[in-house]
Amino acid sequence: MWILVSRLLRRWKMIVLALPLVATVLSRLGNHLERRAGKPTTTSRGLLGISRFARRRAGADDARKRPAGVHRTPDLTRPQE
């Protein structure tokens, strides 16, 4: 019985702590690659897709609302209205 509880607790900790962290790192890396290349690349689309999947698995709502390739940081090249 204790082994079952321990296994479930480890899995829960991994989902709650590690998945959002991994999703954030992959998302930032994908966004950085897109900014560097000036357009979406195959690698950046793949990284952003994996990060969206990880966020969905972790239960983060923000990932479902934001399509791939949309940056959180404001575009400073456009004039502000």
N, CA, C and O of each residue as an XYZ file, in Angstrom:
324
protein
N       0.829     -1.191      0.000
C       0.000      0.000      0.000
C       0.873      1.253      0.000
O       0.590      2.200     -0.734
N       1.928      1.269      0.813
C       2.806      2.424      0.895
C       3.508      2.684     -0.439
O       3.750      3.838     -0.795
N       3.832      1.627     -1.173
C       4.482      1.766     -2.476
C       3.537      2.445     -3.459
O       3.961      3.291     -4.246
N       2.283      2.084     -3.419
C       1.298      2.689     -4.311
C       1.149      4.180     -4.012
O       1.100      4.992     -4.936
N       1.077      4.541     -2.756
C       0.961      5.950     -2.377
C       2.212      6.708     -2.788
O       2.119      7.828     -3.291
N       3.360      6.122     -2.585
C       4.615      6.765     -2.940
C       4.701      6.989     -4.449
O       5.139      8.053     -4.886
N       4.300      6.029     -5.234
C       4.338      6.146     -6.687
C       3.388      7.245     -7.161
O       3.747      8.055     -8.015
N       2.194      7.269     -6.612
C       1.240      8.302     -6.993
C       1.706      9.685     -6.570
O       1.505     10.662     -7.292
N       2.317      9.768     -5.420
C       2.824     11.045     -4.938
C       3.965     11.551     -5.819
O       4.034     12.741     -6.130
N       4.852     10.656     -6.217
C       5.939     11.049     -7.113
C       5.399     11.530     -8.457
O       5.868     12.534     -8.992
N       4.427     10.826     -8.994
C       3.830     11.217    -10.273
C       3.139     12.572    -10.147
O       3.263     13.417    -11.033
N       2.422     12.779     -9.066
C       1.730     14.047     -8.849
C       2.736     15.194     -8.749
O       2.527     16.256     -9.335
N       3.830     14.980     -8.007
C       4.860     16.016     -7.874
C       5.487     16.339     -9.227
O       5.762     17.502     -9.524
N       5.709     15.323    -10.036
C       6.299     15.554    -11.339
C       5.358     16.391    -12.208
O       5.804     17.319    -12.883
N       4.090     16.078    -12.199
C       3.134     16.821    -13.011
C       2.984     18.246    -12.505
O       2.955     19.191    -13.293
N       2.891     18.398    -11.207
C       2.652     19.722    -10.637
C       3.891     20.615    -10.723
O       3.762     21.813    -10.975
N       5.063     20.070    -10.524
C       6.272     20.894    -10.470
C       7.082     20.891    -11.759
O       7.484     21.950    -12.240
N       7.319     19.734    -12.313
C       8.250     19.641    -13.438
C       7.621     20.029    -14.776
O       8.266     20.708    -15.575
N       6.392     19.619    -15.037
C       5.806     19.898    -16.344
C       5.660     21.392    -16.639
O       6.006     21.812    -17.743
N       5.170     22.205    -15.721
C       5.119     23.641    -16.036
C       6.506     24.251    -16.260
O       6.669     25.143    -17.092
N       7.483     23.774    -15.526
C       8.843     24.270    -15.703
C       9.381     23.888    -17.085
O       9.962     24.724    -17.778
N       9.192     22.646    -17.480
C       9.638     22.183    -18.796
C       8.899     22.939    -19.896
O       9.509     23.340    -20.887
N       7.597     23.135    -19.732
C       6.808     23.858    -20.729
C       7.297     25.296    -20.880
O       7.372     25.812    -21.995
N       7.625     25.932    -19.780
C       8.111     27.318    -19.832
C       9.451     27.398    -20.549
O       9.663     28.282    -21.379
N      10.345     26.489    -20.234
C      11.670     26.490    -20.875
C      11.535     26.244    -22.380
O      12.177     26.929    -23.177
N      10.715     25.282    -22.771
C      10.541     24.992    -24.199
C       9.869     26.154    -24.922
O      10.227     26.470    -26.057
N       8.907     26.783    -24.277
C       8.223     27.918    -24.886
C       9.179     29.086    -25.096
O       9.183     29.705    -26.159
N       9.976     29.382    -24.098
C      10.941     30.480    -24.230
C      11.986     30.179    -25.302
O      12.380     31.064    -26.061
N      12.426     28.939    -25.357
C      13.404     28.564    -26.378
C      12.793     28.662    -27.775
O      13.437     29.163    -28.696
N      11.566     28.192    -27.939
C      10.887     28.298    -29.232
C      10.667     29.736    -29.653
O      10.872     30.082    -30.816
N      10.248     30.583    -28.713
C      10.058     32.005    -29.016
C      11.379     32.679    -29.367
O      11.428     33.516    -30.268
N      12.450     32.319    -28.660
C      13.768     32.882    -28.958
C      14.214     32.496    -30.369
O      14.744     33.331    -31.104
N      14.004     31.250    -30.743
C      14.389     30.813    -32.091
C      13.591     31.548    -33.158
O      14.136     31.907    -34.202
N      12.299     31.775    -32.905
C      11.485     32.506    -33.878
C      11.943     33.952    -34.017
O      12.019     34.473    -35.130
N      12.247     34.599    -32.903
C      12.721     35.979    -32.967
C      14.070     36.055    -33.686
O      14.317     36.976    -34.464
N      14.922     35.093    -33.422
C      16.253     35.096    -34.028
C      16.184     34.876    -35.533
O      16.913     35.509    -36.296
N      15.301     33.971    -35.956
C      15.177     33.671    -37.381
C      14.287     34.687    -38.099
O      14.377     34.837    -39.318
N      13.431     35.382    -37.352
C      12.532     36.339    -37.974
C      11.239     35.728    -38.481
O      10.351     36.438    -38.953
N      11.136     34.428    -38.386
C       9.917     33.723    -38.817
C       9.870     32.381    -38.099
O      10.888     31.931    -37.573
N       8.711     31.734    -38.067
C       8.638     30.410    -37.435
C       9.462     29.379    -38.213
O       9.396     29.317    -39.441
N      10.218     28.594    -37.500
C      10.993     27.514    -38.113
C      10.394     26.178    -37.682
O       9.555     26.120    -36.783
N      10.826     25.138    -38.318
C      10.335     23.806    -37.962
C      10.672     23.473    -36.512
O       9.848     22.915    -35.788
N      11.876     23.817    -36.099
C      12.291     23.546    -34.722
C      11.480     24.363    -33.726
O      11.030     23.834    -32.710
N      11.288     25.654    -34.010
C      10.530     26.485    -33.070
C       9.078     26.042    -32.995
O       8.494     26.037    -31.912
N       8.488     25.671    -34.115
C       7.102     25.167    -34.085
C       7.015     23.877    -33.285
O       6.058     23.670    -32.539
N       8.008     23.010    -33.437
C       8.024     21.767    -32.663
C       8.158     22.021    -31.173
O       7.458     21.405    -30.369
N       9.064     22.934    -30.796
C       9.246     23.255    -29.379
C       7.996     23.888    -28.785
O       7.607     23.559    -27.665
N       7.363     24.795    -29.527
C       6.140     25.427    -29.029
C       4.995     24.415    -28.937
O       4.170     24.492    -28.027
N       4.945     23.479    -29.865
C       3.921     22.437    -29.801
C       4.106     21.533    -28.592
O       3.137     21.184    -27.917
N       5.344     21.158    -28.319
C       5.623     20.324    -27.143
C       5.305     21.091    -25.866
O       4.774     20.519    -24.913
N       5.630     22.394    -25.840
C       5.341     23.182    -24.636
C       3.841     23.323    -24.431
O       3.372     23.284    -23.294
N       3.071     23.486    -25.517
C       1.602     23.547    -25.375
C       1.056     22.234    -24.836
O       0.170     22.222    -23.981
N       1.595     21.124    -25.344
C       1.152     19.817    -24.855
C       1.461     19.660    -23.367
O       0.626     19.184    -22.600
N       2.670     20.066    -22.966
C       3.051     19.953    -21.555
C       2.181     20.851    -20.683
O       1.810     20.460    -19.577
N       1.852     22.039    -21.161
C       0.976     22.929    -20.389
C      -0.426     22.349    -20.262
O      -1.055     22.456    -19.209
N      -0.913     21.738    -21.334
C      -2.243     21.113    -21.250
C      -2.236     19.977    -20.249
O      -3.182     19.814    -19.478
N      -1.170     19.189    -20.257
C      -1.076     18.071    -19.304
C      -0.975     18.573    -17.869
O      -1.468     17.930    -16.942
N      -0.332     19.724    -17.693
C      -0.182     20.293    -16.356
C      -1.419     21.061    -15.920
O      -1.556     21.398    -14.744
N      -2.320     21.342    -16.852
C      -3.554     22.039    -16.510
C      -3.462     23.541    -16.595
O      -4.278     24.236    -15.989
N      -2.494     24.072    -17.331
C      -2.382     25.523    -17.475
C      -3.337     25.986    -18.574
O      -3.258     25.501    -19.702
N      -4.222     26.903    -18.264
C      -5.226     27.368    -19.216
C      -4.660     28.295    -20.270
O      -5.197     28.365    -21.375
N      -3.592     29.006    -19.961
C      -3.043     30.012    -20.854
C      -2.586     29.411    -22.188
O      -2.676     30.073    -23.222
N      -2.105     28.189    -22.178
C      -1.557     27.585    -23.391
C      -2.641     27.316    -24.422
O      -2.369     27.360    -25.622
N      -3.850     27.041    -23.985
C      -4.916     26.750    -24.939
C      -5.414     28.005    -25.631
O      -5.931     27.927    -26.745
N      -5.273     29.148    -25.003
C      -5.781     30.393    -25.560
C      -4.801     31.039    -26.532
O      -5.213     31.829    -27.382
N      -3.502     30.716    -26.423
C      -2.483     31.368    -27.223
C      -2.011     30.426    -28.321
O      -1.471     29.361    -28.019
N      -2.200     30.791    -29.602
C      -1.731     29.916    -30.682
C      -0.210     29.897    -30.762
O       0.467     30.754    -30.196
N       0.305     28.919    -31.465
C       1.757     28.789    -31.613
C       2.316     29.996    -32.344
O       1.703     30.501    -33.285
N       3.463     30.450    -31.914
C       4.129     31.546    -32.573
C       3.757     32.917    -32.050
O       4.357     33.913    -32.457
N       2.792     32.993    -31.168
C       2.408     34.281    -30.604
C       3.263     34.535    -29.381
O       3.264     33.738    -28.443
N       3.984     35.628    -29.386
C       4.893     35.949    -28.302
C       4.161     36.682    -27.190
O       3.214     37.426    -27.442
N       4.602     36.469    -25.975
C       4.035     37.190    -24.846
C       4.598     38.595    -24.749
O       3.927     39.506    -24.266
N       5.829     38.770    -25.208
C       6.454     40.076    -25.098
C       5.889     41.001    -26.167
O       5.612     40.543    -27.275
N       5.711     42.282    -25.875
C       5.167     43.207    -26.869
C       6.173     43.448    -27.989
O       7.385     43.405    -27.777
N       5.651     43.699    -29.169
C       6.503     43.997    -30.310
C       6.920     45.460    -30.241
O       6.089     46.351    -30.412
N       8.188     45.711    -29.994
C       8.674     47.066    -29.813
C       8.980     47.768    -31.131
O       9.296     48.958    -31.133
N       8.892     47.049    -32.261
C       9.172     47.673    -33.557
C       7.970     48.434    -34.066
O       8.122     49.315    -34.913
N       6.780     48.127    -33.582
C       5.566     48.838    -34.015
C       5.392     50.089    -33.160
O       5.717     50.094    -31.973
N       4.877     51.147    -33.778
C       4.587     52.333    -32.961
C       3.398     52.060    -32.045
O       2.433     51.406    -32.440
N       3.481     52.561    -30.833
C       2.405     52.364    -29.867
C       1.254     53.294    -30.207
O       1.465     54.447    -30.583
N       0.031     52.786    -30.071
C      -1.159     53.587    -30.359
C      -1.660     54.283    -29.138
O      -2.657     55.002    -29.202
